[in-house]
Each structure stands twice: as C-alpha cells, then as structure tokens.
Amino acid sequence: MQVTKRWGMLSAAFLAVALALPSGAAEPKANPKPKVVILATGGTIAGAQPKPGDVGYKAGAYPVSALIKAVPGIDEIAQISGEQIASIGSQDMTDAVWVKLGRRVNEVLADPSVSGVVVTHGTDTMEETGFFLNLVTKSNKPVVLVGSMRPATAVSADGPMNLYNATAVAVDPNARGRGVLVVLNDVVHYARETTKTNTTSLDTFASPNRGPAGFVLFGKVRWFSKPTWRHTTESAFAGAIPDTLPRVDIIYAHANVGPEYVQASLAAGAKGLVLAGVGDGNGTQALIEALSAAAKKGVVVVRSSRTNSGAVARNVELDDDKLGFVAAQELNPQKARVLLQLALTKTKDCAAIQEMFEQY
C-alpha cells in the first residue's frame, strides 16, 4: 500500500517536470526591454573627418545603423531600431524635412509597442526642430533630440555617450508628458526652453529662462519641475501637420538698420515677420515704421529679442496695440518663427496669435 502511494506521488512529480520541459522548438521569450525607434537626420553626430585630426568634417556621413553600433550597452536598456529620415547638416534643415519627420514621429508613437523616439540631429538648428516637434507631436510618449559637438571620427567623440543617455531618457517613465526633450553633455533640456550658446563647447546648450529639465549621468536620470506651457497632446497643432508651411522671415535689428530687409522679405513672399530686436524687442525708427506698415497690410509681425534671454512683453518697449505687433514673450526669434509658421496655418488674427504666444 505504501509502495503504491509513493509510486503515485513520484509519477505525478515526473509528469509535472515533463510538462514543464520544452517539446520540440522552444517558444520565443518576450523581450522585456522597452522599444525605442531612432530617427536619424544627419548632423555632426554622424559626421566624418577626411583624415584624423582634421578640424573640418562632413555632417551626416554615417547611417543610423553605424551610430547605434558605436554605442556599447545601448541594447541593454532598450530594443533599438533605426530609420534614416535625412542625411544633412542641420544648417540645411528645411520645412519639408520637418513635415516628413513630424509625421513619422506621430506614426511611430502611435504603435502601442513603442515606448519612445530618439531623433539624431545637428546642433545648429536642433532647438528649432525640437520646438516644431513639441507643437505637432500627438503623443505623451518621450521624444528626445540628441546630437554632438564633435564628429564621430574625432578623438573623444561625444556622440555615443549622448546617444546612450538620450535613449535612457526615452525609456524613463518619468519622461512621459514633459514634451519634446533635448539631451547633450549629461543635461536634459526642454526643447521649448533650450538654445545653443557656444560655437564649439560640449556644454553649448543652455535653458536661460527656466533652467534645464534634469540631468542624466550614465543613463541615470534626475528630473526637475515639469513644464507649464502647452505642448504635444495639448497643442492645437498636434497631429495636424500641413504639407507646406507659410514663409516667415527673421529681421535682425542693429545700429543704423533701415527698412530694406523688410521690403526684401515682403517681395520674396513672406506672410509673417519676426523682429530679432535689440534689447526688449526694439529697432530703429525706420525699421519699426516699415514693420508697422507691413502689419497694416496683413503681414503678422512678432517682436522678439536678439539678447537670448528674458521676455518681450506686450506694450512695454513699444505700443504693440498701435503698431499692430505680437509680442513673443519668452520665445527667441528662431522659435518665434516656428510658432508663427504654425499659427498662420490656423489664423491671421493678431489677437489669436498673441494668445498662442502666451500659451506655448
């Protein structure tokens, strides 16, 4: 009786083990790592020098696959895939590339299996592309722009570490809902806030008005306060990316400047103008008169400042009500241009556009 009972217990145990053993081909294991898609546009991070030690280089020389291979351990923090959107230096960024990139970002993020997107980009116009994506992305998933100040072939190239950190930020759950981000030199910036401040320094990006979003050191992220302005899913432009954007030019104020730049922009078909003004968004009397005349003809004119920080408030330096201008608030000229381009796809009413500059 004891033998029979013991045999039955052993048989049950062997059956359980047998059922647990794989039969034939093993079933594929689910990859627990989050999925990140890297969209490459070129830039210094993909740049190559003609020969070692050369100061000059060709931007966008390497494909996204090469960038990924150059980052040890990146596959340990995420499932990585890459797509080439463009292969240009960011000084050659165009509205057409913005439209293509913005639409692809929205398509990728609509996939439930994707946790975030990283965009490799040149640093020269990174803040503009980042702010554009901040306005048109229809998702609260992380979108992180990253670049480098040294080409991929340089001694002590900064691209691999930047890309590793950007990927770590893209998979961080606390990055969700913060809008589009920029990562360089161990610092996380809000795309709306940051600007390039130095020609060659690794520490070129700063957020002069409200400070950085956080820090990231060897893939470990420390966050600061969340943004208060409208972005991504709360933006009126989210997902509504037109085929083309209206022309908006920046008019740079300086001593003795006349009306000629305004006249040239209008002749070229500008629908909007942004004043990169001296001080608190001002300019010579001749320049202000030319801009006001353009505003009275239906061209939307936004006053910003060339000083790189601070706010241009309405009716402070100039009488915006009388002149027909919009005040850029905290947006620098290049970002004011981006918002005005998108605003003009919705309205030409200055009061409505002023409200956008208060919110975004």
C-alpha positions as a LaTeX table, in Angstrom:
\begin{tabular}{lrrr}
\hline
Residue & $x$ (\AA) & $y$ (\AA) & $z$ (\AA) \\
\hline
Met1 & 0.00 & 0.00 & 0.00 \\
Gln2 & 2.83 & 2.36 & 0.98 \\
Val3 & 4.75 & 1.45 & $-2.19$ \\
Thr4 & 1.71 & 2.14 & $-4.42$ \\
Lys5 & 1.09 & 5.51 & $-2.79$ \\
Arg6 & 4.75 & 6.50 & $-3.06$ \\
Trp7 & 4.86 & 5.46 & $-6.74$ \\
Gly8 & 1.80 & 7.57 & $-7.45$ \\
Met9 & 3.45 & 10.61 & $-5.89$ \\
Leu10 & 6.62 & 10.06 & $-7.89$ \\
Ser11 & 4.62 & 9.63 & $-11.13$ \\
Ala12 & 2.82 & 12.92 & $-10.52$ \\
Ala13 & 6.14 & 14.68 & $-9.89$ \\
Phe14 & 7.70 & 13.27 & $-13.07$ \\
Leu15 & 4.60 & 14.32 & $-15.05$ \\
Ala16 & 4.87 & 17.87 & $-13.76$ \\
Val17 & 8.53 & 18.02 & $-14.75$ \\
Ala18 & 7.77 & 16.55 & $-18.18$ \\
Leu19 & 5.07 & 19.13 & $-18.82$ \\
Ala20 & 7.49 & 21.90 & $-17.87$ \\
Leu21 & 10.15 & 20.69 & $-20.31$ \\
Pro22 & 10.12 & 22.20 & $-23.83$ \\
Ser23 & 8.71 & 19.96 & $-26.54$ \\
Gly24 & 10.34 & 20.47 & $-29.90$ \\
Ala25 & 11.11 & 24.11 & $-30.76$ \\
Ala26 & 11.24 & 26.42 & $-27.76$ \\
Glu27 & 8.71 & 29.23 & $-27.67$ \\
Pro28 & 10.33 & 32.67 & $-28.16$ \\
Lys29 & 10.75 & 34.61 & $-24.95$ \\
Ala30 & 9.15 & 38.03 & $-24.74$ \\
Asn31 & 11.74 & 40.81 & $-24.69$ \\
Pro32 & 11.04 & 42.81 & $-21.53$ \\
Lys33 & 13.05 & 45.81 & $-22.69$ \\
Pro34 & 11.14 & 48.88 & $-23.94$ \\
Lys35 & 11.23 & 49.61 & $-27.66$ \\
Val36 & 12.87 & 52.81 & $-28.92$ \\
Val37 & 12.98 & 53.96 & $-32.53$ \\
Ile38 & 15.88 & 56.21 & $-33.55$ \\
Leu39 & 15.06 & 58.58 & $-36.41$ \\
Ala40 & 18.27 & 59.96 & $-37.91$ \\
Thr41 & 18.59 & 63.25 & $-39.77$ \\
Gly42 & 22.39 & 63.56 & $-40.04$ \\
Gly43 & 24.36 & 66.23 & $-38.21$ \\
Thr44 & 27.75 & 66.26 & $-36.51$ \\
Ile45 & 26.88 & 63.15 & $-34.53$ \\
Ala46 & 27.06 & 61.29 & $-37.86$ \\
Gly47 & 29.96 & 63.37 & $-39.18$ \\
Ala48 & 33.27 & 62.13 & $-40.58$ \\
Gln49 & 36.61 & 63.89 & $-40.90$ \\
Pro50 & 38.57 & 63.50 & $-44.16$ \\
Lys51 & 41.50 & 62.32 & $-42.05$ \\
Pro52 & 42.23 & 62.05 & $-38.30$ \\
Gly53 & 42.86 & 65.37 & $-36.63$ \\
Asp54 & 41.16 & 67.49 & $-39.29$ \\
Val55 & 39.09 & 70.35 & $-37.93$ \\
Gly56 & 36.61 & 70.17 & $-40.79$ \\
Tyr57 & 34.22 & 67.27 & $-41.38$ \\
Lys58 & 31.22 & 66.19 & $-43.42$ \\
Ala59 & 27.98 & 66.10 & $-41.45$ \\
Gly60 & 25.60 & 63.17 & $-41.89$ \\
Ala61 & 28.26 & 60.85 & $-43.36$ \\
Tyr62 & 27.30 & 57.77 & $-41.34$ \\
Pro63 & 23.94 & 55.96 & $-41.38$ \\
Val64 & 21.86 & 55.37 & $-38.28$ \\
Ser65 & 22.98 & 51.73 & $-38.10$ \\
Ala66 & 26.59 & 52.88 & $-37.61$ \\
Leu67 & 25.58 & 55.28 & $-34.85$ \\
Ile68 & 23.80 & 52.51 & $-32.97$ \\
Lys69 & 26.76 & 50.12 & $-33.30$ \\
Ala70 & 29.08 & 52.75 & $-31.85$ \\
Val71 & 27.25 & 52.82 & $-28.50$ \\
Pro72 & 28.28 & 49.98 & $-26.18$ \\
Gly73 & 25.46 & 48.74 & $-23.99$ \\
Ile74 & 22.64 & 50.61 & $-25.70$ \\
Asp75 & 20.86 & 47.34 & $-26.44$ \\
Glu76 & 20.83 & 46.58 & $-22.72$ \\
Ile77 & 18.46 & 49.44 & $-21.96$ \\
Ala78 & 16.10 & 49.15 & $-24.94$ \\
Gln79 & 15.16 & 47.28 & $-28.08$ \\
Ile80 & 16.64 & 49.60 & $-30.70$ \\
Ser81 & 15.67 & 50.09 & $-34.31$ \\
Gly82 & 16.67 & 52.92 & $-36.62$ \\
Glu83 & 15.38 & 54.79 & $-39.66$ \\
Gln84 & 17.11 & 57.36 & $-41.84$ \\
Ile85 & 14.90 & 60.43 & $-42.37$ \\
Ala86 & 17.64 & 62.66 & $-43.83$ \\
Ser87 & 21.43 & 62.88 & $-44.02$ \\
Ile88 & 22.16 & 66.59 & $-43.78$ \\
Gly89 & 23.90 & 69.14 & $-41.63$ \\
Ser90 & 21.21 & 70.86 & $-39.61$ \\
Gln91 & 22.10 & 74.22 & $-41.16$ \\
Asp92 & 20.34 & 72.76 & $-44.21$ \\
Met93 & 17.18 & 71.78 & $-42.33$ \\
Thr94 & 14.03 & 72.60 & $-44.30$ \\
Asp95 & 10.30 & 72.78 & $-43.76$ \\
Ala96 & 9.93 & 69.68 & $-45.95$ \\
Val97 & 12.18 & 67.63 & $-43.63$ \\
Trp98 & 10.24 & 68.94 & $-40.63$ \\
Val99 & 6.98 & 67.78 & $-42.17$ \\
Lys100 & 8.41 & 64.35 & $-43.00$ \\
Leu101 & 9.98 & 63.97 & $-39.56$ \\
Gly102 & 6.92 & 65.18 & $-37.66$ \\
Arg103 & 4.61 & 62.81 & $-39.48$ \\
Arg104 & 6.94 & 59.88 & $-38.96$ \\
Val105 & 7.27 & 60.64 & $-35.24$ \\
Asn106 & 3.49 & 60.53 & $-34.91$ \\
Glu107 & 3.26 & 57.30 & $-36.91$ \\
Val108 & 5.93 & 55.59 & $-34.80$ \\
Leu109 & 4.47 & 56.72 & $-31.47$ \\
Ala110 & 1.01 & 55.50 & $-32.49$ \\
Asp111 & 2.41 & 51.95 & $-32.26$ \\
Pro112 & 1.50 & 50.68 & $-28.76$ \\
Ser113 & 4.70 & 48.64 & $-28.60$ \\
Val114 & 6.94 & 51.72 & $-28.97$ \\
Ser115 & 7.98 & 53.45 & $-25.75$ \\
Gly116 & 9.69 & 56.48 & $-27.22$ \\
Val117 & 11.54 & 58.11 & $-30.10$ \\
Val118 & 15.08 & 59.48 & $-30.29$ \\
Val119 & 15.95 & 61.92 & $-33.10$ \\
Thr120 & 19.61 & 62.36 & $-34.02$ \\
His121 & 20.13 & 65.89 & $-35.28$ \\
Gly122 & 22.75 & 68.55 & $-35.87$ \\
Thr123 & 23.06 & 71.10 & $-33.08$ \\
Asp124 & 22.81 & 74.25 & $-35.23$ \\
Thr125 & 19.02 & 74.14 & $-35.63$ \\
Met126 & 18.19 & 71.45 & $-33.07$ \\
Glu127 & 16.23 & 73.88 & $-30.92$ \\
Glu128 & 14.01 & 74.82 & $-33.86$ \\
Thr129 & 13.26 & 71.24 & $-34.88$ \\
Gly130 & 12.69 & 70.33 & $-31.25$ \\
Phe131 & 10.21 & 73.16 & $-30.75$ \\
Phe132 & 8.42 & 72.25 & $-34.00$ \\
Leu133 & 8.02 & 68.66 & $-32.77$ \\
Asn134 & 6.93 & 69.98 & $-29.38$ \\
Leu135 & 3.99 & 71.64 & $-31.14$ \\
Val136 & 2.98 & 68.91 & $-33.62$ \\
Thr137 & 3.58 & 65.61 & $-31.77$ \\
Lys138 & 0.33 & 63.90 & $-30.88$ \\
Ser139 & 1.55 & 61.69 & $-28.05$ \\
Asn140 & 2.72 & 62.00 & $-24.46$ \\
Lys141 & 5.47 & 59.42 & $-25.07$ \\
Pro142 & 9.03 & 60.78 & $-24.91$ \\
Val143 & 10.59 & 62.37 & $-27.98$ \\
Val144 & 14.27 & 63.11 & $-27.38$ \\
Leu145 & 16.58 & 65.04 & $-29.71$ \\
Val146 & 20.28 & 64.33 & $-29.47$ \\
Gly147 & 23.43 & 65.40 & $-31.27$ \\
Ser148 & 27.09 & 66.05 & $-30.65$ \\
Met149 & 29.65 & 68.79 & $-30.89$ \\
Arg150 & 32.39 & 66.51 & $-32.21$ \\
Pro151 & 32.11 & 64.29 & $-35.29$ \\
Ala152 & 32.00 & 60.52 & $-34.95$ \\
Thr153 & 35.65 & 60.16 & $-36.05$ \\
Ala154 & 37.04 & 62.74 & $-33.62$ \\
Val155 & 39.22 & 61.93 & $-30.63$ \\
Ser156 & 36.88 & 61.70 & $-27.61$ \\
Ala157 & 33.73 & 61.97 & $-29.71$ \\
Asp158 & 30.74 & 62.89 & $-27.54$ \\
Gly159 & 28.07 & 61.35 & $-29.76$ \\
Pro160 & 28.00 & 57.79 & $-28.35$ \\
Met161 & 27.56 & 58.89 & $-24.74$ \\
Asn162 & 24.94 & 61.45 & $-25.74$ \\
Leu163 & 23.00 & 58.82 & $-27.69$ \\
Tyr164 & 23.19 & 56.36 & $-24.80$ \\
Asn165 & 21.84 & 58.97 & $-22.40$ \\
Ala166 & 19.13 & 60.10 & $-24.81$ \\
Thr167 & 17.91 & 56.51 & $-25.13$ \\
Ala168 & 17.88 & 56.16 & $-21.35$ \\
Val169 & 15.75 & 59.31 & $-21.11$ \\
Ala170 & 13.38 & 57.99 & $-23.80$ \\
Val171 & 12.64 & 54.83 & $-21.78$ \\
Asp172 & 12.32 & 56.60 & $-18.42$ \\
Pro173 & 8.63 & 56.52 & $-17.36$ \\
Asn174 & 9.02 & 59.98 & $-15.81$ \\
Ala175 & 9.86 & 61.45 & $-19.23$ \\
Arg176 & 6.27 & 60.95 & $-20.39$ \\
Gly177 & 4.14 & 64.06 & $-20.61$ \\
Arg178 & 7.06 & 66.50 & $-20.48$ \\
Gly179 & 7.03 & 67.44 & $-24.14$ \\
Val180 & 9.96 & 67.15 & $-26.51$ \\
Leu181 & 13.39 & 67.00 & $-24.87$ \\
Val182 & 16.99 & 67.70 & $-25.88$ \\
Val183 & 19.90 & 65.73 & $-24.39$ \\
Leu184 & 23.56 & 66.73 & $-24.65$ \\
Asn185 & 26.52 & 66.71 & $-22.29$ \\
Asp186 & 24.65 & 64.95 & $-19.45$ \\
Val187 & 21.89 & 67.59 & $-19.32$ \\
Val188 & 18.22 & 67.18 & $-20.25$ \\
His189 & 16.57 & 70.31 & $-21.65$ \\
Tyr190 & 13.04 & 71.13 & $-22.68$ \\
Ala191 & 13.04 & 71.84 & $-26.42$ \\
Arg192 & 10.92 & 74.91 & $-25.77$ \\
Glu193 & 13.50 & 76.34 & $-23.38$ \\
Thr194 & 16.90 & 75.45 & $-24.73$ \\
Thr195 & 19.19 & 77.28 & $-27.13$ \\
Lys196 & 22.70 & 76.82 & $-28.48$ \\
Thr197 & 25.07 & 79.29 & $-26.81$ \\
Asn198 & 28.59 & 78.39 & $-27.95$ \\
Thr199 & 30.17 & 77.59 & $-31.29$ \\
Thr200 & 32.27 & 74.60 & $-30.21$ \\
Ser201 & 31.89 & 73.82 & $-26.49$ \\
Leu202 & 30.41 & 70.48 & $-25.44$ \\
Asp203 & 28.35 & 72.47 & $-22.94$ \\
Thr204 & 26.80 & 74.58 & $-25.67$ \\
Phe205 & 23.11 & 74.10 & $-24.82$ \\
Ala206 & 21.53 & 76.15 & $-22.05$ \\
Ser207 & 18.00 & 76.92 & $-20.91$ \\
Pro208 & 18.48 & 80.55 & $-19.83$ \\
Asn209 & 14.99 & 81.45 & $-18.67$ \\
Arg210 & 13.68 & 78.47 & $-16.71$ \\
Gly211 & 16.63 & 76.12 & $-16.45$ \\
Pro212 & 17.10 & 72.51 & $-17.56$ \\
Ala213 & 14.60 & 69.68 & $-17.26$ \\
Gly214 & 17.08 & 67.49 & $-15.43$ \\
Phe215 & 20.38 & 65.64 & $-15.62$ \\
Val216 & 21.31 & 62.22 & $-16.98$ \\
Leu217 & 24.54 & 60.56 & $-15.92$ \\
Phe218 & 25.48 & 57.19 & $-17.45$ \\
Gly219 & 21.83 & 56.53 & $-18.16$ \\
Lys220 & 20.50 & 57.54 & $-14.73$ \\
Val221 & 18.02 & 60.43 & $-14.94$ \\
Arg222 & 17.24 & 63.03 & $-12.31$ \\
Trp223 & 14.25 & 65.23 & $-13.11$ \\
Phe224 & 13.34 & 68.77 & $-12.09$ \\
Ser225 & 9.97 & 70.52 & $-12.42$ \\
Lys226 & 7.55 & 69.81 & $-15.26$ \\
Pro227 & 6.69 & 72.42 & $-17.91$ \\
Thr228 & 3.62 & 74.61 & $-17.54$ \\
Trp229 & 3.10 & 75.63 & $-21.18$ \\
Arg230 & 1.01 & 73.77 & $-23.73$ \\
His231 & 2.76 & 71.11 & $-25.80$ \\
Thr232 & 2.26 & 67.83 & $-27.69$ \\
Thr233 & $-1.18$ & 66.36 & $-26.86$ \\
Glu234 & $-2.41$ & 69.73 & $-25.53$ \\
Ser235 & $-1.26$ & 71.62 & $-28.62$ \\
Ala236 & $-3.73$ & 72.88 & $-31.20$ \\
Phe237 & $-1.23$ & 71.77 & $-33.85$ \\
Ala238 & $-0.77$ & 68.19 & $-32.60$ \\
Gly239 & $-1.08$ & 65.74 & $-35.47$ \\
Ala240 & $-2.19$ & 68.49 & $-37.88$ \\
Ile241 & 0.96 & 68.82 & $-39.96$ \\
Pro242 & 0.32 & 70.59 & $-43.28$ \\
Asp243 & 2.12 & 69.70 & $-46.50$ \\
Thr244 & 3.78 & 73.12 & $-46.56$ \\
Leu245 & 4.38 & 75.91 & $-44.09$ \\
Pro246 & 3.98 & 79.64 & $-44.79$ \\
Arg247 & 7.13 & 81.69 & $-45.24$ \\
Val248 & 8.21 & 83.60 & $-42.16$ \\
Asp249 & 11.45 & 85.61 & $-42.15$ \\
Ile250 & 13.52 & 86.95 & $-39.27$ \\
Ile251 & 14.57 & 90.60 & $-39.45$ \\
Tyr252 & 17.73 & 91.27 & $-37.45$ \\
Ala253 & 17.92 & 94.66 & $-35.76$ \\
His254 & 21.23 & 96.50 & $-35.43$ \\
Ala255 & 22.54 & 100.04 & $-35.36$ \\
Asn256 & 21.54 & 102.08 & $-38.42$ \\
Val257 & 19.35 & 99.34 & $-39.91$ \\
Gly258 & 16.80 & 100.62 & $-42.41$ \\
Pro259 & 13.62 & 99.23 & $-43.99$ \\
Glu260 & 15.38 & 97.31 & $-46.77$ \\
Tyr261 & 15.27 & 93.87 & $-45.12$ \\
Val262 & 11.54 & 94.19 & $-44.53$ \\
Gln263 & 10.95 & 95.22 & $-48.12$ \\
Ala264 & 13.06 & 92.32 & $-49.42$ \\
Ser265 & 11.19 & 89.76 & $-47.29$ \\
Leu266 & 7.80 & 91.02 & $-48.42$ \\
Ala267 & 8.94 & 90.93 & $-52.05$ \\
Ala268 & 10.02 & 87.30 & $-51.50$ \\
Gly269 & 6.54 & 86.37 & $-50.30$ \\
Ala270 & 6.82 & 86.40 & $-46.51$ \\
Lys271 & 3.48 & 86.01 & $-44.75$ \\
Gly272 & 4.97 & 86.73 & $-41.36$ \\
Leu273 & 7.98 & 88.55 & $-39.94$ \\
Val274 & 9.84 & 88.12 & $-36.67$ \\
Leu275 & 11.88 & 91.00 & $-35.33$ \\
Ala276 & 15.11 & 89.90 & $-33.65$ \\
Gly277 & 15.13 & 93.20 & $-31.85$ \\
Val278 & 17.73 & 94.93 & $-29.76$ \\
Gly279 & 17.09 & 94.97 & $-26.03$ \\
Asp280 & 13.42 & 94.44 & $-25.28$ \\
Gly281 & 12.45 & 93.80 & $-28.90$ \\
Asn282 & 13.13 & 97.21 & $-30.40$ \\
Gly283 & 14.73 & 98.62 & $-33.54$ \\
Thr284 & 15.47 & 101.83 & $-35.36$ \\
Gln285 & 12.56 & 104.13 & $-36.09$ \\
Ala286 & 12.87 & 103.36 & $-39.81$ \\
Leu287 & 12.71 & 99.62 & $-39.16$ \\
Ile288 & 9.74 & 99.84 & $-36.79$ \\
Glu289 & 7.84 & 102.02 & $-39.25$ \\
Ala290 & 8.45 & 99.51 & $-42.05$ \\
Leu291 & 7.29 & 96.63 & $-39.87$ \\
Ser292 & 4.17 & 98.51 & $-38.77$ \\
Ala293 & 3.33 & 99.30 & $-42.40$ \\
Ala294 & 3.66 & 95.58 & $-43.20$ \\
Ala295 & 1.39 & 94.69 & $-40.25$ \\
Lys296 & $-1.26$ & 97.10 & $-41.50$ \\
Lys297 & $-1.20$ & 95.23 & $-44.84$ \\
Gly298 & $-1.97$ & 91.90 & $-43.15$ \\
Val299 & 1.54 & 90.56 & $-42.53$ \\
Val300 & 1.81 & 89.26 & $-38.97$ \\
Val301 & 4.77 & 90.82 & $-37.17$ \\
Val302 & 6.17 & 89.33 & $-33.94$ \\
Arg303 & 8.62 & 91.19 & $-31.71$ \\
Ser304 & 11.35 & 89.09 & $-30.12$ \\
Ser305 & 14.86 & 89.88 & $-28.87$ \\
Arg306 & 18.35 & 89.04 & $-30.04$ \\
Thr307 & 19.60 & 89.06 & $-26.42$ \\
Asn308 & 18.96 & 85.30 & $-25.98$ \\
Ser309 & 17.11 & 85.50 & $-22.66$ \\
Gly310 & 14.29 & 87.32 & $-20.95$ \\
Ala311 & 10.78 & 88.05 & $-22.17$ \\
Val312 & 9.41 & 90.58 & $-24.66$ \\
Ala313 & 6.13 & 91.59 & $-23.03$ \\
Arg314 & 3.29 & 93.25 & $-24.84$ \\
Asn315 & 3.11 & 97.08 & $-24.86$ \\
Val316 & 6.23 & 97.55 & $-22.75$ \\
Glu317 & 9.02 & 98.70 & $-25.06$ \\
Leu318 & 6.67 & 99.63 & $-27.89$ \\
Asp319 & 2.94 & 100.22 & $-28.27$ \\
Asp320 & 2.04 & 96.89 & $-29.86$ \\
Asp321 & $-1.66$ & 97.76 & $-29.97$ \\
Lys322 & $-0.98$ & 100.85 & $-32.06$ \\
Leu323 & 1.71 & 99.29 & $-34.26$ \\
Gly324 & $-0.18$ & 96.03 & $-34.85$ \\
Phe325 & 2.52 & 93.74 & $-33.42$ \\
Val326 & 2.55 & 90.46 & $-31.49$ \\
Ala327 & 4.91 & 90.11 & $-28.50$ \\
Ala328 & 6.99 & 86.90 & $-28.43$ \\
Gln329 & 7.17 & 86.64 & $-24.62$ \\
Glu330 & 9.98 & 84.15 & $-23.77$ \\
Leu331 & 10.46 & 82.74 & $-27.27$ \\
Asn332 & 13.68 & 83.72 & $-29.01$ \\
Pro333 & 13.49 & 84.77 & $-32.68$ \\
Gln334 & 14.11 & 81.32 & $-34.15$ \\
Lys335 & 11.42 & 79.70 & $-32.02$ \\
Ala336 & 9.03 & 82.61 & $-32.52$ \\
Arg337 & 9.39 & 81.95 & $-36.23$ \\
Val338 & 8.41 & 78.28 & $-35.79$ \\
Leu339 & 5.30 & 79.10 & $-33.75$ \\
Leu340 & 4.29 & 81.85 & $-36.18$ \\
Gln341 & 4.60 & 79.46 & $-39.14$ \\
Leu342 & 2.21 & 77.03 & $-37.49$ \\
Ala343 & $-0.07$ & 79.79 & $-36.18$ \\
Leu344 & $-0.53$ & 81.13 & $-39.70$ \\
Thr345 & $-1.91$ & 77.76 & $-40.79$ \\
Lys346 & $-4.79$ & 78.41 & $-38.37$ \\
Thr347 & $-5.39$ & 82.16 & $-38.41$ \\
Lys348 & $-4.05$ & 85.60 & $-39.35$ \\
Asp349 & $-5.76$ & 87.32 & $-36.44$ \\
Cys350 & $-3.12$ & 89.04 & $-34.29$ \\
Ala351 & $-5.14$ & 88.72 & $-31.09$ \\
Ala352 & $-5.49$ & 84.97 & $-31.57$ \\
Ile353 & $-1.81$ & 84.62 & $-32.42$ \\
Gln354 & $-0.85$ & 86.67 & $-29.37$ \\
Glu355 & $-2.83$ & 84.22 & $-27.24$ \\
Met356 & $-0.79$ & 81.38 & $-28.74$ \\
Phe357 & 2.43 & 83.12 & $-27.74$ \\
Glu358 & 1.08 & 83.39 & $-24.20$ \\
Gln359 & 0.27 & 79.65 & $-24.06$ \\
Tyr360 & 3.09 & 77.95 & $-25.97$ \\
\hline
\end{tabular}
